[in-house]
C-alpha cells in the first residue's frame, strides 16, 4: 500500500492538472478521457517493463543500469544526469511553494518560505522511504480533497462543463496522446527507484496501473473540467484566485508528495556517481542533506527558473535509458546471468563501459527529437530499444568486455 500511495502521489502533481487543462481547452471531455486512458496504458507498459527489473533485482535505476546495458562508466553518467534533473525540478517546485506560502501568509517573503519548505522536504527525504510513505498518506488524500473543493468552488455547473464543447482551438487525439505520454515518461523511466520495494512482479503491475491510471484520470480530468467550466488553461491563476490558505495548501500538498522523491532519486544518482568515478562510499542521507540545501538555496535565489529549458532538455535523455534497459534485461540478456546469479547481493563486477550504448543512447535522444512525427520521448525510447536489440541480434557486443571491479564494487551495496 505504501508503494501504491507514493506512486499515486507522483502522478497527482500540478503538471498533470496543467496537462488536463491543456487537453480540456481543445477537446471535449470524453475525447480527453480517451487520450488520457490510451496514454496511461502506454505509460503503464513502459513503467511496468522497467519497474519489474527493479523489483527483481532490488536496485535503484542508476546502479541497476550497470548490468542493464550501461556499464560502470555509463551508470556514472546516468547517475549524474538523474541528479541534475531531479535537483533542478526540486528547486523549481520549491520556489513555487515559496511564492504560494508568501501570498497566503503575508508575513515572510517567498525566498524565506522556499528555504523553510525545502528544509522540511530535505529532512523527510533524508530519513528515508518510511517517512516519505507517511508523507504520502497525508498529502495524497489532502490534495485530492482540496482539488475536489477547488473544482466545486470555481466551476458553477460541473455537468455542463463535462458535456459542453471545448472552449479553445481543437487538439487532435494523436497530439493529445503524445502530450499525456510526455508528461510522465521520465517517471516511468526511473521506476526502479520505487519498485525495488515491491515484493513481487504482480505488485509492480497492480500498483503501477493503479497509480498511473488513477493519477491521470483524477487530476488530469479535474483540469479538463476547470478548462471547460472557466474557459482557461491558467490553472495556477485559478488556484491563486481561490484565495488564502486553500490555494496555498493545494500547491503545498501537490508539491510535497513528489518533491521528496525528486530529492531521493537525486541523492541515489549522486551516490552512484561518486562510487563509480571516485570509489567514495557516501551515505545517501548525507548526500540528500547537501543536495536539498543546495536546491532550496537556488529556489530562494530564483536561479533555478533560468534553467527550465535545460531541465526540459535533460528530460529527453531519460526515455532511451528505459528502452536500453528493457532491451538488455528482457531480450539481449548479455549480463543477465551475472546479475541474477548473485541475488540478493550486488554483483562484484560490471562491464567498464558498453560501446554500443555509448552510440545508441545519444543517437536515440537526438533522432527522437528531430523526427518530424510522433512525440520526442516516445520516439527516442522506441529507437533506443530497436537499435540496442538489433545490436544484440547482430552480436555487436564484445564477448569479453573489460570489467570494472569498482575496487571490487565496494560501495554498491551501501548505495543500494
C-alpha positions as CSV (number, residue, x, y, z in Angstrom):
1,X,0.0,0.0,0.0
2,X,2.8,2.4,0.8
3,X,4.4,2.0,-2.6
4,X,0.9,2.3,-4.3
5,X,0.1,5.5,-2.5
6,X,3.5,7.0,-3.3
7,X,3.2,6.1,-7.0
8,X,-0.3,7.7,-7.0
9,X,1.3,10.8,-5.4
10,X,3.9,11.0,-8.1
11,X,1.2,11.2,-10.8
12,X,-1.1,13.5,-8.9
13,X,1.0,16.6,-9.4
14,X,0.4,20.1,-10.6
15,X,1.9,19.1,-14.0
16,X,-1.0,16.7,-14.5
17,X,-3.5,19.4,-13.6
18,X,-1.9,21.7,-16.2
19,X,-2.0,18.8,-18.7
20,X,-5.7,18.2,-18.1
21,X,-6.4,21.9,-18.6
22,X,-4.5,21.9,-21.9
23,X,-6.4,19.0,-23.2
24,X,-9.7,20.3,-21.9
25,X,-9.2,23.6,-23.6
26,X,-9.0,21.9,-27.0
27,X,-11.1,18.7,-26.6
28,X,-14.5,17.6,-25.4
29,X,-14.4,15.8,-22.0
30,X,-14.8,12.3,-23.3
31,X,-12.3,12.8,-26.0
32,X,-9.8,14.0,-23.4
33,X,-10.7,11.0,-21.3
34,X,-9.9,8.7,-24.2
35,X,-6.5,10.4,-24.7
36,X,-5.7,10.1,-21.0
37,X,-6.6,6.4,-21.0
38,X,-4.6,5.5,-24.1
39,X,-1.6,7.5,-22.8
40,X,-1.9,5.8,-19.4
41,X,-1.9,2.4,-21.0
42,X,1.3,3.1,-22.9
43,X,3.0,4.6,-19.8
44,X,1.9,1.6,-17.8
45,X,3.6,-0.7,-20.3
46,X,6.9,1.2,-20.0
47,X,6.8,1.7,-16.2
48,X,6.0,-2.0,-15.6
49,X,8.6,-3.3,-18.0
50,X,11.3,-1.2,-16.3
51,X,9.8,-1.5,-12.8
52,X,9.8,-5.3,-12.8
53,X,13.6,-5.2,-13.3
54,X,14.0,-3.1,-10.2
55,X,11.7,-5.3,-8.2
56,X,13.5,-8.5,-9.2
57,X,17.0,-7.1,-8.5
58,X,16.2,-4.8,-5.6
59,X,18.4,-2.0,-7.0
60,X,17.7,1.7,-7.9
61,X,17.9,2.8,-11.5
62,X,21.5,4.3,-11.5
63,X,23.1,1.2,-10.0
64,X,20.9,-1.3,-11.9
65,X,21.9,0.3,-15.1
66,X,25.5,-1.1,-14.7
67,X,24.2,-4.6,-15.7
68,X,21.4,-3.5,-18.0
69,X,23.3,-2.0,-20.9
70,X,25.3,0.9,-19.5
71,X,28.3,-0.5,-17.7
72,X,30.3,1.2,-15.0
73,X,31.0,4.4,-16.8
74,X,27.6,4.7,-18.3
75,X,25.9,4.3,-15.0
76,X,28.1,7.2,-13.6
77,X,26.9,9.5,-16.4
78,X,23.3,8.4,-15.9
79,X,23.5,9.0,-12.1
80,X,24.8,12.5,-12.7
81,X,22.0,13.2,-15.2
82,X,19.4,11.9,-12.8
83,X,20.8,14.1,-10.0
84,X,20.9,17.2,-12.1
85,X,17.4,16.8,-13.4
86,X,15.7,15.9,-10.1
87,X,17.6,18.6,-8.2
88,X,16.6,21.2,-10.7
89,X,12.9,20.2,-10.6
90,X,13.1,20.1,-6.8
91,X,14.3,23.7,-6.8
92,X,11.7,24.9,-9.3
93,X,8.8,23.4,-7.3
94,X,10.2,24.6,-4.0
95,X,10.3,28.1,-5.4
96,X,6.6,27.7,-6.5
97,X,5.6,26.7,-2.9
98,X,7.5,29.7,-1.5
99,X,5.5,32.1,-3.7
100,X,2.2,30.4,-2.7
101,X,3.0,30.5,1.1
102,X,4.2,34.1,0.9
103,X,1.0,35.1,-0.7
104,X,-1.2,33.2,1.8
105,X,0.6,34.4,5.0
106,X,1.8,37.9,4.0
107,X,4.4,37.5,6.8
108,X,7.7,36.4,5.2
109,X,9.0,36.8,1.7
110,X,8.9,34.0,-0.8
111,X,12.7,33.2,-0.6
112,X,12.4,32.5,3.1
113,X,9.4,30.2,2.7
114,X,11.3,28.4,-0.1
115,X,14.1,27.7,2.4
116,X,11.7,26.6,5.1
117,X,9.8,24.3,2.8
118,X,12.9,23.0,1.1
119,X,14.5,22.2,4.5
120,X,11.3,20.3,5.6
121,X,11.3,18.2,2.4
122,X,15.1,17.5,2.9
123,X,14.5,16.2,6.4
124,X,11.8,13.8,5.1
125,X,13.8,12.5,2.2
126,X,17.0,12.1,4.3
127,X,15.0,10.0,6.8
128,X,14.1,7.6,4.1
129,X,11.2,5.8,2.4
130,X,9.2,5.2,5.6
131,X,8.9,8.9,6.3
132,X,8.2,9.5,2.6
133,X,5.4,6.9,2.8
134,X,3.7,8.6,5.8
135,X,4.0,12.0,4.0
136,X,2.2,10.4,1.0
137,X,-0.5,9.0,3.4
138,X,-1.3,12.6,4.5
139,X,-0.7,14.7,1.3
140,X,-2.3,12.4,-1.3
141,X,-5.8,12.4,0.2
142,X,-5.4,16.0,1.3
143,X,-4.6,17.1,-2.2
144,X,-7.5,15.1,-3.6
145,X,-10.0,16.7,-1.2
146,X,-8.6,20.2,-1.8
147,X,-8.7,19.6,-5.6
148,X,-12.3,18.5,-5.3
149,X,-13.1,21.6,-3.3
150,X,-11.4,23.8,-5.9
151,X,-13.4,22.3,-8.8
152,X,-16.7,22.6,-7.0
153,X,-16.0,26.1,-5.8
154,X,-14.7,27.5,-9.1
155,X,-16.9,25.7,-11.6
156,X,-20.5,26.6,-11.3
157,X,-22.0,23.8,-13.4
158,X,-19.8,20.7,-13.5
159,X,-22.4,18.8,-15.5
160,X,-22.4,21.4,-18.2
161,X,-18.6,21.5,-18.2
162,X,-18.5,17.8,-18.8
163,X,-21.0,17.8,-21.6
164,X,-20.0,21.1,-23.2
165,X,-17.8,21.8,-26.2
166,X,-14.1,22.7,-25.9
167,X,-13.6,26.4,-25.4
168,X,-10.4,26.7,-27.4
169,X,-8.8,25.5,-30.7
170,X,-9.2,21.8,-31.4
171,X,-6.5,19.3,-30.4
172,X,-6.3,16.0,-32.3
173,X,-6.3,12.7,-30.5
174,X,-2.7,11.7,-31.6
175,X,-1.3,15.0,-30.3
176,X,-3.2,14.7,-27.1
177,X,-1.9,11.1,-26.5
178,X,1.7,12.3,-27.1
179,X,1.2,15.1,-24.5
180,X,0.0,12.6,-22.0
181,X,2.9,10.3,-22.5
182,X,5.4,13.1,-22.4
183,X,4.0,14.3,-19.0
184,X,5.3,11.2,-17.1
185,X,7.8,9.4,-19.3
186,X,10.7,10.4,-17.1
187,X,8.9,9.0,-14.0
188,X,8.3,5.8,-15.9
189,X,12.0,5.6,-17.0
190,X,13.3,5.7,-13.4
191,X,10.6,3.4,-12.0
192,X,13.1,1.0,-10.3
193,X,13.9,3.7,-7.7
194,X,10.4,2.9,-6.3
195,X,9.5,-0.6,-7.5
196,X,12.6,-2.1,-5.8
197,X,10.5,-2.0,-2.6
198,X,7.7,-4.1,-4.2
199,X,7.5,-7.8,-3.1
200,X,6.5,-9.3,-6.4
201,X,6.2,-8.5,-10.1
202,X,2.4,-8.7,-9.7
203,X,2.6,-5.9,-7.1
204,X,4.5,-3.8,-9.6
205,X,1.8,-4.3,-12.2
206,X,-1.1,-3.6,-9.8
207,X,0.4,-0.6,-8.1
208,X,1.8,1.0,-11.3
209,X,-1.5,0.6,-13.1
210,X,-3.4,2.0,-10.1
211,X,-1.0,4.9,-9.6
212,X,-0.6,6.0,-13.2
213,X,-4.1,5.4,-14.4
214,X,-5.9,6.8,-11.4
215,X,-3.5,9.8,-11.3
216,X,-4.2,10.6,-15.0
217,X,-7.9,10.2,-14.5
218,X,-8.4,12.0,-11.2
219,X,-6.1,15.0,-11.5
220,X,-6.0,15.5,-15.3
221,X,-9.8,15.2,-15.6
222,X,-10.1,17.8,-12.9
223,X,-8.0,20.1,-15.1
224,X,-10.3,19.3,-18.1
225,X,-13.4,20.3,-16.0
226,X,-11.7,23.6,-15.0
227,X,-10.8,24.4,-18.6
228,X,-14.3,23.7,-19.7
229,X,-16.0,25.4,-16.9
230,X,-13.9,28.6,-16.8
231,X,-12.6,28.6,-20.4
232,X,-9.0,28.9,-19.5
233,X,-5.8,26.9,-19.2
234,X,-4.4,29.2,-16.4
235,X,-4.8,26.7,-13.6
236,X,-2.3,28.5,-11.4
237,X,-4.3,31.6,-11.8
238,X,-7.5,29.7,-10.7
239,X,-5.7,28.3,-7.7
240,X,-4.4,31.8,-6.8
241,X,-7.9,33.3,-7.1
242,X,-9.3,30.8,-4.7
243,X,-7.6,32.9,-2.0
244,X,-5.8,32.4,1.3
245,X,-4.7,29.1,2.7
246,X,-6.8,26.9,0.4
247,X,-4.9,27.8,-2.7
248,X,-1.6,27.6,-0.8
249,X,-2.4,24.1,0.6
250,X,-3.3,22.9,-2.9
251,X,0.2,23.8,-4.1
252,X,1.9,22.5,-0.9
253,X,0.2,19.1,-1.0
254,X,0.7,18.8,-4.7
255,X,4.4,19.5,-4.5
256,X,5.4,17.8,-1.2
257,X,4.5,14.3,-2.2
258,X,6.6,14.4,-5.4
259,X,9.4,16.7,-4.3
260,X,10.7,14.3,-1.7
261,X,11.0,11.7,-4.5
262,X,12.9,14.2,-6.6
263,X,15.4,14.6,-3.8
264,X,15.5,10.9,-3.1
265,X,16.3,10.0,-6.7
266,X,18.8,12.8,-7.0
267,X,20.7,11.5,-3.9
268,X,20.7,7.9,-5.3
269,X,22.1,9.2,-8.6
270,X,24.9,11.1,-6.9
271,X,25.8,8.2,-4.6
272,X,26.2,6.0,-7.6
273,X,28.2,8.7,-9.4
274,X,30.8,9.2,-6.6
275,X,31.1,5.5,-6.1
276,X,31.6,4.8,-9.8
277,X,34.0,7.7,-10.5
278,X,35.9,8.2,-7.3
279,X,35.2,5.0,-5.3
280,X,33.8,7.1,-2.5
281,X,31.3,5.5,-0.2
282,X,29.0,8.3,0.8
283,X,25.8,8.0,2.9
284,X,22.7,8.6,0.9
285,X,21.3,10.7,3.8
286,X,24.3,12.9,3.8
287,X,24.1,13.5,0.1
288,X,20.3,14.2,0.5
289,X,21.0,16.9,3.0
290,X,23.6,18.6,0.8
291,X,21.5,18.4,-2.3
292,X,18.4,19.6,-0.5
293,X,20.1,22.6,0.9
294,X,21.6,23.4,-2.4
295,X,18.3,23.1,-4.2
296,X,16.5,25.1,-1.6
297,X,19.1,27.9,-1.8
298,X,18.8,28.0,-5.6
299,X,15.0,28.2,-5.3
300,X,15.3,31.1,-2.8
301,X,17.6,32.9,-5.1
302,X,15.3,32.3,-8.1
303,X,18.2,31.0,-10.1
304,X,16.5,27.6,-11.0
305,X,13.9,29.3,-13.2
306,X,16.7,30.3,-15.5
307,X,17.4,26.6,-16.1
308,X,13.9,25.5,-17.0
309,X,14.7,24.9,-20.7
310,X,17.8,23.0,-19.7
311,X,15.8,20.8,-17.4
312,X,13.3,20.0,-20.2
313,X,16.2,19.1,-22.4
314,X,17.5,16.7,-19.8
315,X,14.2,15.0,-19.9
316,X,14.9,13.9,-23.5
317,X,17.8,11.7,-22.4
318,X,15.7,9.5,-20.0
319,X,13.4,7.7,-22.4
320,X,16.4,6.0,-24.2
321,X,17.5,4.7,-20.8
322,X,14.3,2.8,-20.4
323,X,14.5,1.5,-23.9
324,X,18.1,0.2,-23.5
325,X,17.3,-1.3,-20.0
326,X,14.2,-3.1,-21.3
327,X,16.0,-4.5,-24.4
328,X,19.1,-5.7,-22.4
329,X,17.3,-7.3,-19.5
330,X,14.3,-8.9,-21.3
331,X,15.8,-9.6,-24.8
332,X,19.5,-9.3,-25.3
333,X,20.4,-10.6,-21.8
334,X,24.2,-10.1,-22.2
335,X,24.8,-9.6,-18.5
336,X,21.6,-11.3,-17.2
337,X,23.2,-14.4,-15.7
338,X,25.8,-12.3,-13.9
339,X,23.2,-10.1,-12.1
340,X,20.7,-12.9,-11.2
341,X,23.4,-15.3,-10.0
342,X,24.4,-13.0,-7.1
343,X,20.9,-12.3,-5.8
344,X,20.2,-10.8,-3.3
345,X,23.7,-9.3,-3.3
346,X,25.1,-6.8,-5.8
347,X,27.5,-8.4,-8.4
348,X,31.1,-7.8,-7.6
349,X,32.0,-6.7,-11.1
350,X,30.4,-4.9,-14.0
351,X,31.4,-4.1,-17.6
352,X,33.6,-1.0,-17.6
353,X,31.6,0.5,-20.5
354,X,29.4,-0.7,-23.3
355,X,30.4,0.8,-26.7
356,X,27.0,0.0,-28.3
357,X,25.2,2.0,-25.6
358,X,27.6,4.9,-26.0
359,X,26.3,5.2,-29.6
360,X,22.7,4.2,-29.1
361,X,21.9,6.4,-26.1
362,X,22.8,9.9,-27.6
363,X,21.8,8.9,-31.2
364,X,18.3,7.9,-30.0
365,X,17.9,11.1,-28.0
366,X,18.9,13.3,-30.9
367,X,16.9,11.4,-33.6
368,X,13.9,11.2,-31.3
369,X,13.9,14.9,-31.0
370,X,14.4,15.6,-34.7
371,X,11.9,13.2,-36.2
372,X,9.0,15.2,-37.8
373,X,6.3,12.9,-36.3
374,X,5.3,11.4,-33.0
375,X,6.4,12.6,-29.6
376,X,10.1,13.0,-29.0
377,X,10.2,11.0,-25.7
378,X,8.4,8.1,-27.3
379,X,10.4,8.2,-30.5
380,X,13.7,8.1,-28.6
381,X,12.6,5.2,-26.4
382,X,11.4,3.1,-29.3
383,X,14.6,3.9,-31.3
384,X,16.8,3.0,-28.3
385,X,15.0,-0.3,-27.8
386,X,15.2,-1.2,-31.5
387,X,18.8,-0.2,-32.0
388,X,20.1,-1.9,-28.9
389,X,18.1,-5.1,-29.6
390,X,19.4,-5.1,-33.2
391,X,23.0,-4.7,-31.9
392,X,22.4,-7.7,-29.7
393,X,20.9,-9.7,-32.6
394,X,23.9,-8.9,-34.8
395,X,26.2,-9.8,-31.9
396,X,28.0,-6.4,-31.9
397,X,28.9,-6.6,-28.2
398,X,32.4,-7.6,-27.2
399,X,32.4,-11.2,-26.0
400,X,34.8,-10.4,-23.2
401,X,34.2,-6.8,-22.1
402,X,36.8,-5.4,-19.7
403,X,35.3,-5.4,-16.3
404,X,35.5,-2.7,-13.6
405,X,35.7,-4.2,-10.2
406,X,34.9,-0.7,-8.8
407,X,37.6,-1.6,-6.3
408,X,35.5,-4.7,-6.1
409,X,32.4,-2.6,-6.3
410,X,32.8,-1.7,-2.6
411,X,30.2,1.0,-2.4
412,X,27.3,-0.5,-4.4
413,X,25.7,-2.4,-1.5
414,X,25.8,0.8,0.6
415,X,24.4,2.8,-2.3
416,X,21.6,0.3,-3.0
